[in-house]
Amino acid sequence: MRGASTLHYLFKQGLAVRGHTECTGNFENLLKLRAADNASLKSWMDRSGYKWLSPAIQNEIIQDMALSFAIVMDETTDASCKEQVSICLRYVTQSLQVHETFTGFYETASTNASTMCDITKDVLARFELQLSNCRGQCFDGASNMAGNVTGLQKRICDVEPKALFVHCLNHSLNLSFQDAMSHIPHCWDAMNLVKDLINFVRDSPKRLAWFASFQDHDTGALWLLCPTRWTM
């Protein structure tokens, strides 16, 4: 990781990685400079065996930075009660700018891990991307996505072990927020009251029509309160 971040810095500054010899190159000397303040890095640099810092390894890291991408994926139900999968690709341009590109919504009748894996492969094939270049995958914590036995992240890791799985931080924030609010009685009671009121109105066509009669014309439908989207 230190070697990758050091190479990233040299690329961004437009500096040469290697010199006339490995000992005189910017990469080697910058690592030694960083090791002065980092005990674990100094221990690694002092090794007599493999350090995995050779020009061949450097070239592999450079290639990974140039061709690699990450998958950001989630599934949800739309207004017509159809299951849709949204897929984004996260990548770094030649100017080292991070981008996330939305590829589209993909309708599916099933959201099991096998189907999600097929959708992922199909999308990558359409963009002529190789799964072997995937270096990251970001999903929520659902078992079909994050499962470590048969989940989507495990299926991708079986093909490309370098594709690191990261739990969606926004989803983690919502879950943490929900758990924190559950320990505050006034907040918990208020959210439950809102939830009960929404259910009370939605359970009756007459009450729903009455509710809609005094809403603004551009107001949408009365949606159920989602317990994992409190921050929304």
C-alpha positions in Angstrom: 0.0 0.0 0.0 2.8 2.4 0.8 4.5 1.6 -2.5 1.2 2.2 -4.4 0.7 5.6 -2.7 4.3 6.6 -3.4 3.9 5.7 -7.1 0.7 7.7 -7.2 2.4 10.7 -5.8 5.2 10.5 -8.4 2.7 10.1 -11.2 0.7 13.1 -10.0 3.8 15.3 -9.8 5.1 14.1 -13.1 8.3 12.8 -11.6 10.4 9.9 -12.9 10.0 6.7 -11.0 13.4 5.1 -11.6 16.9 6.5 -12.0 20.1 5.1 -13.6 19.9 2.4 -10.9 17.2 1.3 -8.5 19.1 2.9 -5.5 19.1 6.3 -7.2 15.5 6.4 -8.3 12.8 8.7 -6.9 10.7 5.7 -5.9 13.3 4.0 -3.8 14.5 7.2 -2.1 11.0 8.5 -1.4 10.2 5.2 0.3 13.3 5.5 2.5 12.3 9.0 3.4 8.8 7.9 4.4 10.3 5.0 6.4 12.1 7.5 8.7 8.7 8.3 10.3 7.1 4.9 9.9 8.4 1.9 11.8 6.5 -0.7 9.8 7.7 0.6 6.5 11.3 0.9 7.8 11.1 -2.8 8.9 9.9 -3.7 5.4 12.6 -1.7 3.7 15.3 -3.3 5.9 14.3 -6.8 4.9 16.9 -9.0 3.2 14.3 -11.0 1.3 11.6 -10.1 -1.1 10.3 -6.5 -0.8 8.1 -6.6 -3.9 9.4 -3.2 -5.1 11.2 -4.3 -8.2 10.6 -2.5 -11.6 8.3 -5.4 -12.6 6.1 -4.9 -9.6 6.1 -1.2 -10.2 5.0 -1.7 -13.8 2.2 -4.0 -12.6 1.0 -1.4 -10.1 1.1 1.3 -12.8 -1.0 -1.0 -15.1 -3.5 -1.6 -12.4 -3.9 2.1 -11.8 -4.4 2.7 -15.6 -6.8 -0.1 -16.3 -8.5 -1.0 -13.1 -12.0 0.0 -12.0 -14.5 -0.6 -9.2 -18.2 -1.7 -9.3 -20.8 0.2 -7.3 -24.1 -1.7 -7.4 -27.5 -1.6 -5.6 -31.0 -3.0 -6.2 -34.3 -1.4 -5.4 -38.0 -1.5 -6.3 -39.3 1.3 -8.5 -42.8 3.0 -8.3 -44.3 0.3 -10.5 -43.1 -2.4 -8.1 -40.5 -3.7 -10.5 -37.0 -4.7 -9.3 -34.2 -2.6 -10.7 -30.5 -2.8 -10.4 -28.4 0.3 -10.7 -24.7 -0.1 -11.6 -21.9 2.6 -11.5 -18.3 2.2 -12.5 -15.6 4.1 -10.5 -12.3 4.7 -12.2 -9.3 7.1 -12.3 -8.5 9.1 -15.5 -5.0 9.7 -16.8 -5.0 13.0 -15.0 -5.6 11.1 -11.7 -9.2 12.4 -11.4 -11.7 10.0 -9.8 -14.9 9.6 -11.6 -18.1 7.5 -11.1 -20.1 6.8 -14.2 -23.7 5.6 -14.0 -24.3 2.9 -16.6 -28.1 2.5 -16.2 -30.9 0.7 -14.6 -31.4 -3.0 -15.3 -34.7 -4.7 -14.6 -34.7 -8.2 -13.2 -37.3 -10.6 -11.9 -34.8 -12.1 -9.4 -32.1 -10.6 -7.1 -30.3 -13.8 -6.1 -26.6 -13.8 -6.2 -26.4 -15.8 -9.4 -28.6 -13.4 -11.3 -26.8 -10.4 -10.0 -23.5 -11.9 -11.0 -24.9 -12.6 -14.5 -26.0 -8.9 -14.8 -22.6 -7.7 -13.7 -20.8 -9.8 -16.3 -23.3 -8.7 -19.0 -22.7 -5.0 -18.2 -19.0 -5.3 -18.2 -19.1 -7.2 -21.5 -21.2 -4.4 -23.1 -18.5 -1.9 -22.1 -15.7 -4.3 -23.2 -14.3 -4.4 -19.6 -12.6 -7.4 -18.1 -13.5 -8.7 -14.7 -9.8 -9.4 -14.1 -9.3 -5.6 -14.0 -11.8 -5.1 -11.2 -10.2 -3.9 -8.1 -13.1 -2.9 -5.9 -16.8 -3.7 -5.4 -19.2 -1.7 -3.2 -22.6 -3.1 -2.2 -25.0 -3.0 0.8 -24.9 -5.7 3.5 -27.7 -7.9 2.0 -26.7 -11.6 2.0 -27.2 -11.9 -1.8 -24.6 -9.1 -2.3 -22.2 -9.2 0.6 -22.4 -12.9 1.5 -19.0 -14.5 2.0 -20.1 -18.0 0.9 -22.3 -17.6 -2.2 -22.9 -13.8 -2.3 -22.1 -11.6 -5.3 -18.8 -10.3 -3.8 -17.6 -13.9 -3.2 -18.4 -14.9 -6.7 -16.5 -11.9 -8.1 -13.6 -12.6 -5.7 -13.5 -16.2 -7.0 -12.8 -14.8 -10.5 -10.6 -11.9 -9.4 -9.2 -12.1 -5.8 -7.9 -8.5 -6.0 -11.5 -7.1 -6.2 -11.8 -5.8 -2.6 -15.3 -5.7 -1.2 -16.3 -2.6 0.7 -19.6 -2.2 2.5 -21.5 0.8 1.2 -20.6 3.7 3.5 -23.9 5.5 2.9 -25.8 2.4 3.9 -23.6 1.9 6.9 -24.3 5.5 7.9 -28.0 4.9 7.7 -27.8 1.7 9.8 -25.6 3.4 12.4 -28.0 6.4 12.5 -31.0 4.0 12.9 -29.3 2.2 15.8 -28.3 5.4 17.5 -31.9 6.8 17.3 -33.3 3.5 18.7 -31.5 4.4 22.0 -33.2 7.8 22.2 -36.8 7.2 23.4 -38.2 10.5 22.2 -36.7 10.1 18.7 -37.8 6.5 18.5 -41.3 7.2 19.6 -41.6 10.1 17.1 -40.4 8.0 14.2 -42.8 5.2 15.2 -45.7 7.7 15.4 -44.9 8.9 11.9 -44.8 5.4 10.6 -48.1 4.5 12.2 -49.7 7.6 10.8 -48.5 6.7 7.3 -49.8 3.2 7.6 -53.1 4.4 9.0 -53.7 6.7 6.0 -52.5 4.2 3.4 -54.6 1.3 4.7 -57.8 3.1 3.7 -58.7 4.3 0.2 -61.0 6.9 1.7 -58.3 8.3 4.1 -55.8 8.3 1.3 -58.1 10.3 -1.0 -58.8 12.7 1.9 -55.1 13.0 2.5 -54.4 13.7 -1.2 -57.2 16.3 -1.4 -55.3 18.9 0.6 -51.9 18.3 -0.8 -50.1 20.5 -3.4 -50.6 19.4 -7.0 -46.9 18.5 -7.4 -46.7 16.4 -4.2 -45.9 12.8 -4.8 -47.5 9.7 -3.3 -47.5 8.9 0.4 -44.6 6.5 0.8 -43.9 4.1 3.6 -41.3 5.1 6.1 -38.1 3.2 5.2 -36.2 2.3 8.5 -32.8 2.2 6.7 -33.2 5.6 5.0 -33.7 7.9 8.0 -31.0 10.3 6.8 -33.0 10.9 3.6 
